[in-house]
């Protein structure tokens, strides 16, 4: 089963997003992991 973070990254890629900015933190480490895995 895909996580919410993986689904978010899939949606960003589907929209053509190739750059994202943010301050890494514990609240969304799963998103950072999903971005790294992509």
C-alpha positions as CSV (number, residue, x, y, z in Angstrom):
1,X,0.0,0.0,0.0
2,X,1.3,3.4,-0.9
3,X,1.8,6.1,1.8
4,X,0.3,9.6,1.7
5,X,3.8,10.9,1.1
6,X,4.3,8.7,-2.0
7,X,0.9,9.7,-3.3
8,X,1.9,13.4,-2.8
9,X,5.1,12.9,-4.7
10,X,3.3,11.1,-7.5
11,X,0.8,14.0,-7.8
12,X,3.7,16.6,-7.9
13,X,5.4,14.6,-10.6
14,X,2.2,14.2,-12.6
15,X,1.8,18.0,-12.6
16,X,5.4,18.5,-13.9
17,X,6.9,19.8,-10.7
18,X,10.7,19.3,-10.8
19,X,11.8,21.6,-8.0
20,X,10.5,22.0,-4.4
21,X,11.7,24.2,-1.6
22,X,11.2,23.7,2.1
23,X,12.7,23.4,5.5
24,X,13.4,19.8,6.4
25,X,11.8,18.7,9.6
26,X,10.4,15.7,11.4
27,X,6.8,16.6,10.4
28,X,7.3,15.6,6.8
29,X,10.3,13.3,6.8
30,X,8.1,10.7,5.0
31,X,7.7,13.1,2.1
32,X,11.5,13.7,1.9
33,X,12.0,9.9,1.9
34,X,9.5,9.5,-0.9
35,X,11.2,12.3,-2.9
36,X,14.6,10.6,-2.4
37,X,13.2,7.2,-3.5
38,X,11.8,8.7,-6.7
